[in-house]
Amino acid sequence: MIKFLQLFPVILLLIIEPFSFVYNNISSFIHIFSLIYMLSYILISKKINYNLIFLFVLLLLSFIYPFFISYNYIAATESLIRYITPIVVLLYSYSIRFSFNMLLKFFILYTLLSFGYQIIIYLSIYYGVDNFWFFNEVRRGVYSSNTVFGILRATGLLGFFDIYGFLNLIMFFLIHYFYIGKYKNILLIITFLAVIFSISFKLIFCFLIFCFLIKKYRLKVLLVSSSLIIIGQVYFINLSDELISQISKRSELYITSANSARAESYVVMINELKNLNFFGKGLATFGGPASTKYNSPYYDEVNFDWHGLELATTDTYYPHLFVEIGLLPSLLYLFIILFPLFNFKLKIKKIKILLIIYFTLLFTSIFTFALNDIIYMIFSLLLIYPIINSCDKKKYELL
């Protein structure tokens, strides 16, 4: 019963996630309910990390100024809920810190179900059946399949390729470090394929870097990468050209030239830091969904260029963070999220997996709003304290 109570908000969030693209209001309600549930569980169980609580209180105090100078208190409240989401999940992670075995088994089973569903999706497309509505993207009520190279990006049961890739990247290394059993290699292959077929370039980049750094996978990464390149050049010349084109476009958008809303948002952030914006321009003023939903005047103030696109967010977390709450609260915020790393008694294996989780989350947030998305938090920060408190001498089996 206790295990179910601990998993309940996770199960609820994973069930509602694919429907969030159409039923956004219900999804938002479930997200808030899940946060309230987590806080209630923390208080009732009395399993509290008082150092984190102290830092959390300091953070809440730092939110007072940006909240009250906001142009719209309703928008500011929505934004505040998003800001506190990672901290609540981290506190909840501590309260269930001895449940690593349960979480690992649950996420492995969910990964398998999601992979199985993705196979059904691909088969349905092959046979011309198009009734799996939530693997499509929904932008402002318009359905469109998210494809690259003419291939539908894998989304599994989550409905979004980036979150699906994120889940499987984390699961690959959790299985590598903690799982033992005759199905280990099969699970590693499944999660590897899921990351690749999500066709999320930033996650594939992270995945290959991590694998290359692990001696066991170094040669395999080189062989697989070389084989794919050779096969692409020989048999799929057009596909190879498309891959190079896609990488070139993304490099131009995010690195070599500021011709996208994402790149523009970093220009705004740098200007604010140059102007010594220590305490922020106000919650919900820039970058996040509340800022566009409630028509923040800040975009006009800085002559923000959306480059002809109508987007709900700038898809860049750090400009949103540093512009809205300022330099000092932002540094405190990031310190709290990274706080579990300041445990100098950890074994090297745990340090490695924690660094993989944190790096992937923080790197992904350069291009997305992963750091205040509750589903990303479930696959990352929720695991932090259970990993720290897992048995050093134990390997975990699925059955």
C-alpha positions in Angstrom: 0.0 0.0 0.0 2.8 2.4 0.9 4.5 1.7 -2.4 1.3 2.5 -4.3 0.9 5.8 -2.3 4.5 6.7 -3.3 3.9 5.9 -6.9 0.4 7.4 -7.2 1.4 10.9 -8.4 3.9 9.4 -10.9 1.2 7.0 -12.3 -1.3 9.8 -12.5 1.1 12.2 -14.3 2.2 9.5 -16.8 -1.4 8.6 -17.6 -2.5 12.2 -18.2 0.7 13.3 -20.1 -0.3 12.1 -23.7 -3.7 13.8 -23.3 -2.2 17.1 -22.3 -1.8 18.1 -25.9 -5.6 18.2 -26.3 -7.0 18.5 -22.8 -4.5 21.1 -21.5 -6.8 22.4 -18.6 -7.2 18.9 -17.2 -3.5 18.3 -17.5 -2.7 21.6 -15.6 -5.1 20.6 -12.8 -3.5 17.1 -12.5 -0.1 18.7 -12.4 -1.1 21.0 -9.5 -2.9 18.2 -7.7 0.3 16.0 -8.0 2.4 18.8 -6.4 -0.1 19.2 -3.6 -0.1 15.4 -3.1 3.7 15.3 -2.9 3.8 18.2 -0.4 1.1 16.4 1.7 3.0 13.1 1.6 6.2 14.9 2.7 4.4 16.5 5.7 2.5 13.4 6.7 5.5 11.0 6.4 7.7 13.6 8.2 10.6 12.5 6.0 12.0 16.0 5.5 15.3 17.2 4.4 15.6 20.3 6.6 18.6 21.7 4.7 16.5 21.7 1.5 13.6 23.2 3.3 15.7 26.1 4.6 17.0 26.8 1.1 13.4 26.5 -0.3 12.2 29.1 2.2 15.1 31.4 1.1 14.0 30.9 -2.5 10.4 31.7 -1.7 11.5 34.9 0.0 13.5 35.8 -3.1 10.3 35.4 -5.2 8.4 38.1 -3.3 9.9 41.0 -5.2 9.5 39.5 -8.8 6.0 38.4 -7.9 4.7 41.8 -6.8 6.3 43.8 -9.6 4.7 41.4 -12.2 2.3 43.0 -14.6 -0.4 40.3 -13.8 -0.7 38.4 -10.5 -2.6 35.5 -12.1 0.2 35.0 -14.6 2.8 35.4 -11.8 1.0 32.7 -9.8 1.1 30.3 -12.7 4.8 31.0 -13.3 5.5 30.6 -9.6 4.0 27.1 -9.6 6.2 26.1 -12.4 9.3 27.5 -10.6 8.6 25.6 -7.4 7.9 22.3 -9.3 11.5 21.0 -9.4 12.0 21.9 -5.7 8.8 20.0 -4.6 9.8 17.0 -6.7 13.3 17.0 -5.1 11.8 17.2 -1.6 9.5 14.3 -2.6 12.5 12.4 -3.8 14.0 12.7 -0.4 10.8 11.5 1.3 10.8 8.3 -0.8 14.6 8.0 -0.8 14.6 4.3 0.2 12.4 3.3 -2.7 14.9 3.0 -5.5 14.2 -0.7 -6.1 10.5 0.1 -6.6 11.2 3.1 -8.9 13.7 1.2 -11.0 11.2 -1.7 -11.6 8.3 0.7 -12.3 10.3 2.8 -14.8 11.6 -0.4 -16.6 8.1 -1.7 -17.0 6.9 1.7 -18.2 9.8 1.9 -20.7 8.9 -1.6 -22.0 5.2 -0.6 -22.4 6.1 2.6 -24.1 8.5 0.8 -26.5 5.8 -1.7 -27.3 3.3 1.0 -28.0 5.8 2.7 -30.3 6.1 -0.5 -32.3 2.3 -0.5 -32.6 2.4 3.1 -33.8 4.9 2.3 -36.5 3.0 -0.8 -37.6 -0.2 1.2 -37.8 1.5 3.7 -40.1 2.8 0.9 -42.2 -0.6 -0.6 -42.6 -2.3 2.8 -43.1 -4.1 3.0 -39.8 -4.1 6.5 -38.3 -6.1 6.2 -35.1 -3.4 6.7 -32.5 -4.1 10.4 -32.2 -1.8 11.4 -29.4 1.5 10.5 -31.2 0.9 13.6 -33.3 2.0 17.1 -32.3 -0.8 19.5 -31.4 0.0 23.2 -31.8 -2.8 25.6 -31.2 -5.4 23.0 -32.0 -3.7 21.8 -35.3 -2.5 18.2 -35.6 0.8 17.5 -37.3 3.0 14.5 -37.3 6.5 15.4 -36.1 8.8 13.8 -38.7 12.5 14.0 -39.5 13.9 12.4 -42.7 10.4 11.4 -43.4 10.4 9.2 -40.2 7.9 9.7 -37.4 9.8 10.5 -34.2 9.3 8.0 -31.5 7.1 9.2 -28.7 6.0 6.1 -27.0 3.2 6.6 -24.5 4.4 10.1 -23.6 3.2 11.8 -26.8 6.3 13.9 -27.3 9.6 12.7 -28.8 12.0 14.8 -26.6 10.5 13.5 -23.3 10.5 9.9 -24.7 14.2 10.3 -25.7 15.0 11.8 -22.3 13.3 8.9 -20.4 15.2 6.2 -22.4 18.6 8.0 -22.1 18.2 8.0 -18.3 16.9 4.4 -18.2 19.8 3.1 -20.4 22.4 4.3 -17.8 20.3 3.3 -14.8 20.1 -0.2 -16.3 23.8 -0.2 -17.0 24.8 0.8 -13.5 22.1 -0.9 -11.3 20.3 -3.7 -13.2 21.4 -7.3 -13.2 19.6 -10.2 -15.0 19.4 -12.1 -18.2 17.4 -9.4 -19.8 19.9 -6.7 -19.3 21.3 -6.6 -22.8 17.8 -6.6 -24.3 16.8 -3.7 -22.1 19.9 -1.8 -23.1 19.2 -2.4 -26.8 15.6 -1.3 -26.4 16.5 2.0 -24.6 19.3 2.6 -27.1 16.9 2.3 -30.1 14.3 4.5 -28.4 16.8 7.3 -27.9 17.9 7.0 -31.6 14.4 6.9 -32.9 13.3 9.9 -30.9 15.6 11.7 -33.3 16.2 14.4 -30.6 19.6 15.6 -31.7 20.6 17.1 -28.3 19.8 13.9 -26.5 21.5 11.7 -29.1 24.6 14.0 -28.7 24.5 13.5 -24.9 23.9 9.8 -25.2 26.9 9.3 -27.5 29.2 11.4 -25.3 28.2 9.5 -22.2 28.7 6.1 -23.9 32.1 7.2 -25.2 33.2 8.2 -21.7 32.3 4.7 -20.4 35.2 2.4 -21.4 32.9 -0.6 -21.9 30.9 1.2 -24.6 33.7 3.3 -26.2 34.6 0.8 -29.0 30.9 0.0 -29.6 30.0 3.6 -30.0 32.8 4.1 -32.6 31.8 0.9 -34.4 28.1 1.7 -34.5 28.6 5.4 -35.4 31.0 4.4 -38.2 28.7 1.7 -39.5 25.7 4.0 -39.6 27.7 6.7 -41.4 29.0 4.2 -44.0 25.5 2.6 -44.5 24.0 6.1 -44.8 26.5 7.2 -47.4 26.3 3.9 -49.5 22.6 3.1 -49.3 20.8 6.3 -48.1 22.6 9.1 -49.8 19.5 11.4 -49.6 19.1 10.5 -45.9 22.7 11.3 -45.2 22.4 14.7 -47.0 19.2 15.4 -45.0 21.0 14.6 -41.7 23.9 17.0 -42.6 21.3 19.6 -43.6 19.4 19.2 -40.3 22.5 19.5 -38.2 23.6 22.6 -40.2 20.3 24.3 -39.7 20.3 23.7 -36.0 23.9 25.0 -35.7 23.0 28.1 -37.6 19.8 28.7 -35.5 21.4 28.2 -32.1 25.1 28.8 -32.4 26.4 30.7 -35.5 23.6 33.2 -36.0 20.8 34.8 -33.9 18.0 34.2 -36.2 15.5 32.3 -34.0 13.4 33.1 -31.0 15.6 30.8 -28.9 18.8 32.6 -29.9 17.0 36.0 -29.5 16.1 35.1 -25.9 19.7 34.6 -25.0 20.5 38.1 -26.4 17.8 39.5 -24.1 19.3 37.6 -21.1 22.8 38.8 -21.8 21.6 42.4 -22.0 19.8 42.1 -18.7 22.9 40.7 -17.0 24.9 43.5 -18.5 22.4 45.9 -17.0 22.9 44.3 -13.5 19.5 42.8 -13.3 20.0 41.3 -9.8 16.4 40.8 -8.7 14.4 40.3 -11.9 11.8 41.9 -14.2 8.9 40.1 -12.6 7.3 36.6 -12.8 5.7 35.6 -16.1 7.3 38.5 -18.0 9.5 36.6 -20.3 9.9 33.2 -22.0 7.4 31.0 -20.3 3.9 30.0 -21.3 2.3 32.5 -18.9 4.1 35.4 -20.5 2.5 34.7 -23.9 -0.8 33.6 -22.5 -1.3 36.9 -20.6 0.5 39.1 -23.2 3.5 40.3 -21.2 4.4 43.9 -22.2 8.1 43.0 -21.8 8.4 41.6 -25.3 7.5 45.0 -26.7 9.8 46.8 -24.3 12.8 44.8 -25.6 11.5 44.7 -29.2 11.7 40.9 -29.1 11.8 39.3 -32.5 9.9 36.0 -32.8 11.2 35.6 -36.4 7.7 35.2 -37.7 6.7 32.3 -35.5 3.8 32.0 -33.1 5.1 30.1 -30.1 3.8 29.5 -26.6 7.3 29.8 -25.2 10.8 30.8 -26.3 11.8 27.2 -25.6 14.8 28.4 -23.7 14.8 28.0 -19.9 17.8 30.0 -18.7 16.8 33.4 -20.2 13.3 32.8 -18.7 14.9 32.2 -15.3 17.5 35.0 -15.2 15.3 37.7 -16.7 12.3 37.0 -14.6 13.8 36.5 -11.1 17.3 38.1 -11.7 20.8 36.9 -11.2 21.0 36.3 -7.4 17.7 34.3 -7.0 18.6 32.4 -10.2 21.9 31.3 -8.8 20.2 30.2 -5.6 17.6 28.3 -7.6 20.2 26.4 -9.5 22.2 25.7 -6.4 19.1 24.2 -4.7 18.5 21.9 -7.7 22.2 20.8 -7.6 22.3 20.6 -3.8 22.2 16.7 -3.7 25.5 16.6 -5.5 27.2 18.2 -2.5 27.3 14.8 -0.8 31.0 13.9 -0.5 30.4 10.4 0.7 29.0 9.0 -2.5 30.5 6.1 -4.4 31.9 6.8 -7.9 29.1 4.8 -9.5 26.5 7.0 -8.0 28.4 10.2 -8.8 28.5 9.1 -12.5 24.8 8.4 -12.8 23.9 11.6 -10.9 26.2 13.6 -13.3 24.6 12.0 -16.3 21.1 12.9 -15.0 22.0 16.5 -14.1 24.0 17.1 -17.3 21.2 15.8 -19.5 18.6 17.9 -17.7 20.6 21.1 -17.6 21.8 20.7 -21.2 18.3 19.9 -22.5 17.1 23.1 -20.7 19.3 25.2 -23.0 16.9 24.4 -25.8 13.6 23.6 -23.9 11.7 24.2 -20.7 12.7 20.8 -19.3 13.7 22.3 -16.0 10.2 23.3 -15.0 8.3 20.5 -16.7 7.0 18.1 -14.2 7.4 15.0 -16.5 11.1 15.7 -17.0 11.3 16.1 -13.2 9.7 12.7 -12.7 12.4 11.1 -14.9 15.3 13.0 -13.3 15.1 14.8 -10.0 12.6 12.2 -8.5 15.4 9.6 -8.8 18.1 11.6 -7.2 17.8 10.8 -3.5 16.7 7.1 -4.1 19.9 6.7 -6.1 21.9 8.3 -3.4 20.4 6.0 -0.8 20.4 2.8 -2.8 22.4 -0.1 -1.5 26.0 0.2 -2.8 26.5 -3.6 -2.8 23.2 -4.5 -4.3 22.2 -5.1 -8.0 18.5 -4.9 -8.8 16.5 -7.5 -10.8 13.2 -6.9 -12.6 11.6 -10.0 -11.2 
